[in-house]
Amino acid sequence: MTAVSLRPEYDRGNGWFEILGTQPEPVVLTGDLDADHVVIGAGYGGLAAARRLAELDPSASVILIEADRVGNNAAGRCSGFIIDHAHNIRAKGFADDTENAKRQIALNRAGVDWLDEIVHREGIECDWRREGKIHAAASAKGEETLAGFAESLDAVEEDYLMYDGVELKRRFGTDFYRSGLHAPHSILVQPAELVIGLANSMPENVQVFESSMVTDVDFGPPHTIRTASGSVRSPSLVIAANGFGEGFGLFKNSLIPLITWGSMTRPLSDDEVAALGGQENYGIIPAHPAGTTVRRRPDNRILIRNQYTFSRRSSVTKGIAAVKRAHEKSFRNRYPMFPNVEFEYSWGGALALSRNGEGVCGKVADGVWATMAYQGTGMAKGTISGKYLAEHMLGDDDPLMGLVAGAPSRNFPDPFNGWGVRMNSRWRRWQAGLEE
Ligand SMILES: Cc1cc2nc3c(=O)[nH]c(=O)nc-3n(C[C@H](O)[C@H](O)[C@H](O)COP(=O)(O)OP(=O)(O)OC[C@H]3O[C@@H](n4cnc5c(N)ncnc54)[C@H](O)[C@@H]3O)c2cc1C
């Protein structure tokens, strides 16, 4: 029997989830059940895998098990950019291999399109808007990076618009940014509403259990998956636990557990909205990957996301006071007209990255499959990986499956891995400078 050694512990700081108000009581796993497939983790990967397994095999029973509430996990704590192409701007290198870059874009777009189809077919209310993302620079160095990114997009024949500081002030209400690149095809959503909607609209042959932490697994097949109040026996197990994936003992030293952090203001008052001006809904990606993501929401809240923290235990609460102070500074740099607007919520979310940038998507043991580690952009990529994994399990591979079936490289042994990741994170923060 394998005791799961890394277990999520969430707080109630996730603004996206909390502003939705009281949720119905969770259906908790109780008793001893049998299922044709069990999926652990209701993030984008697990939700997609469970849905697709059930769609392709309507006579099969599928059980999806989530440790906490659906929507209070990283999937519902993220910034809500469903992206179609690279988030992290690499001025050099992005277009070196244009054919591969085009395939990656096609992969993300397949994820965006599948989500689009589900959201509109099922009537999921999650503020789905094709606003695109604006990569914005606050410094001369950032502007250089944007120019490199524009060249990369030209090389892969992607459309975009360039904005100057005046146009950005008109859109954002702040004159913090000097120039921007608008990539028009990404979607902005309320992420907690999206994941709750995805879980609530599962095919009939899927049962979703929340507040049901998997504590032990007897790997078979058949496998027995245990929680505090129940168990499921199944010949087929999908692990989609991402930032907590290492806890299942199968990915030792190949995932890098990171936390990234978000904060959300209270709603601006009518006077504050009038003083700010600009659009009611936008998403800003920083010119430097270690910079600050910003969302303004139709409910007049502003969201700040920055910093990556290495956390061996994937703790989403440790160090949150310092993170909140850093977020306040980033907020006031951008919105100096609001010295008294406070954050109502601050939270962390656990991710898994790999050293060579490759995710996990495929068979990992007899009767065990896994999908995780999408390098921090899992809304589109996690969704499509989960879908392709399910198709692969049932012998129906998509031609793009090869793009997600990666092999994460081994990490340096600890403590060198932790030191390396921390140093890298500090160095990148320092490089981001004003973009943070
Ligand atoms: C602040 C923040 C901002 C982000 N912004 C974006 C963005 O704008 N766009 C984007 O694409 N991505 C973004 N991301 C990344 C995105 O959230 C992840 O890539 C995505 O959630 C990964 O999906 P997943 O299904 O692999 O993992 P998760 O969403 O983490 O889901 C894994 C699930 O497994 C569950 N689990 C783990 N262990 C157990 C267990 N023992 N028993 C039961 N359940 C278990 C967890 O509770 C969790 O729900 C952001 C992340 C954060 C934290």
PDBQT file of the ligand as one rigid body, heavy atoms in Angstrom, charges set to zero:
ROOT
HETATM    1  C1  LIG A 501      -2.211  32.195  -9.112  1.00  0.00    +0.000 C 
HETATM    2  C2  LIG A 501      -2.179  31.323 -10.358  1.00  0.00    +0.000 A 
HETATM    3  C3  LIG A 501      -2.399  31.889 -11.620  1.00  0.00    +0.000 A 
HETATM    4  C4  LIG A 501      -2.399  31.083 -12.770  1.00  0.00    +0.000 A 
HETATM    5  N1  LIG A 501      -2.801  31.629 -13.952  1.00  0.00    +0.000 NA
HETATM    6  C5  LIG A 501      -2.986  30.831 -15.034  1.00  0.00    +0.000 A 
HETATM    7  C6  LIG A 501      -3.578  31.355 -16.219  1.00  0.00    +0.000 A 
HETATM    8  O1  LIG A 501      -3.980  32.515 -16.295  1.00  0.00    +0.000 OA
HETATM    9  N2  LIG A 501      -3.701  30.511 -17.288  1.00  0.00    +0.000 N 
HETATM   10  C7  LIG A 501      -3.311  29.197 -17.237  1.00  0.00    +0.000 A 
HETATM   11  O2  LIG A 501      -3.443  28.482 -18.239  1.00  0.00    +0.000 OA
HETATM   12  N3  LIG A 501      -2.809  28.672 -16.092  1.00  0.00    +0.000 NA
HETATM   13  C8  LIG A 501      -2.644  29.449 -15.007  1.00  0.00    +0.000 A 
HETATM   14  N4  LIG A 501      -2.158  28.919 -13.831  1.00  0.00    +0.000 N 
HETATM   15  C9  LIG A 501      -1.772  27.484 -13.819  1.00  0.00    +0.000 C 
HETATM   16  C10 LIG A 501      -2.985  26.575 -13.737  1.00  0.00    +0.000 C 
HETATM   17  O3  LIG A 501      -3.718  26.828 -12.563  1.00  0.00    +0.000 OA
HETATM   18  C11 LIG A 501      -2.508  25.128 -13.711  1.00  0.00    +0.000 C 
HETATM   19  O4  LIG A 501      -1.653  24.914 -14.829  1.00  0.00    +0.000 OA
HETATM   20  C12 LIG A 501      -3.702  24.183 -13.792  1.00  0.00    +0.000 C 
HETATM   21  O5  LIG A 501      -4.563  24.355 -12.697  1.00  0.00    +0.000 OA
HETATM   22  C13 LIG A 501      -3.187  22.766 -13.856  1.00  0.00    +0.000 C 
HETATM   23  O6  LIG A 501      -4.280  21.890 -13.911  1.00  0.00    +0.000 OA
HETATM   24  P1  LIG A 501      -4.168  20.455 -13.270  1.00  0.00    +0.000 P 
HETATM   25  O7  LIG A 501      -5.434  19.757 -13.515  1.00  0.00    +0.000 OA
HETATM   26  O8  LIG A 501      -2.923  19.803 -13.736  1.00  0.00    +0.000 OA
HETATM   27  O9  LIG A 501      -3.868  20.740 -11.742  1.00  0.00    +0.000 OA
HETATM   28  P2  LIG A 501      -4.729  21.365 -10.570  1.00  0.00    +0.000 P 
HETATM   29  O10 LIG A 501      -5.614  22.400 -11.069  1.00  0.00    +0.000 OA
HETATM   30  O11 LIG A 501      -3.775  21.683  -9.476  1.00  0.00    +0.000 OA
HETATM   31  O12 LIG A 501      -5.580  20.109 -10.130  1.00  0.00    +0.000 OA
HETATM   32  C14 LIG A 501      -4.998  19.029  -9.447  1.00  0.00    +0.000 C 
HETATM   33  C15 LIG A 501      -6.014  18.584  -8.461  1.00  0.00    +0.000 C 
HETATM   34  O13 LIG A 501      -5.608  17.387  -7.802  1.00  0.00    +0.000 OA
HETATM   35  C16 LIG A 501      -6.123  17.444  -6.482  1.00  0.00    +0.000 C 
HETATM   36  N5  LIG A 501      -5.423  16.502  -5.640  1.00  0.00    +0.000 N 
HETATM   37  C17 LIG A 501      -4.083  16.497  -5.358  1.00  0.00    +0.000 A 
HETATM   38  N6  LIG A 501      -3.792  15.498  -4.495  1.00  0.00    +0.000 NA
HETATM   39  C18 LIG A 501      -4.961  14.887  -4.221  1.00  0.00    +0.000 A 
HETATM   40  C19 LIG A 501      -5.321  13.804  -3.370  1.00  0.00    +0.000 A 
HETATM   41  N7  LIG A 501      -4.401  13.163  -2.606  1.00  0.00    +0.000 N 
HETATM   42  N8  LIG A 501      -6.610  13.425  -3.318  1.00  0.00    +0.000 NA
HETATM   43  C20 LIG A 501      -7.552  14.039  -4.077  1.00  0.00    +0.000 A 
HETATM   44  N9  LIG A 501      -7.268  15.098  -4.894  1.00  0.00    +0.000 NA
HETATM   45  C21 LIG A 501      -5.985  15.509  -4.951  1.00  0.00    +0.000 A 
HETATM   46  C22 LIG A 501      -5.862  18.884  -6.097  1.00  0.00    +0.000 C 
HETATM   47  O14 LIG A 501      -6.643  19.290  -4.983  1.00  0.00    +0.000 OA
HETATM   48  C23 LIG A 501      -6.245  19.607  -7.354  1.00  0.00    +0.000 C 
HETATM   49  O15 LIG A 501      -7.583  19.960  -7.379  1.00  0.00    +0.000 OA
HETATM   50  C24 LIG A 501      -2.119  29.694 -12.669  1.00  0.00    +0.000 A 
HETATM   51  C25 LIG A 501      -1.888  29.137 -11.420  1.00  0.00    +0.000 A 
HETATM   52  C26 LIG A 501      -1.939  29.921 -10.282  1.00  0.00    +0.000 A 
HETATM   53  C27 LIG A 501      -1.730  29.271  -8.950  1.00  0.00    +0.000 C 
ENDROOT
TORSDOF 0
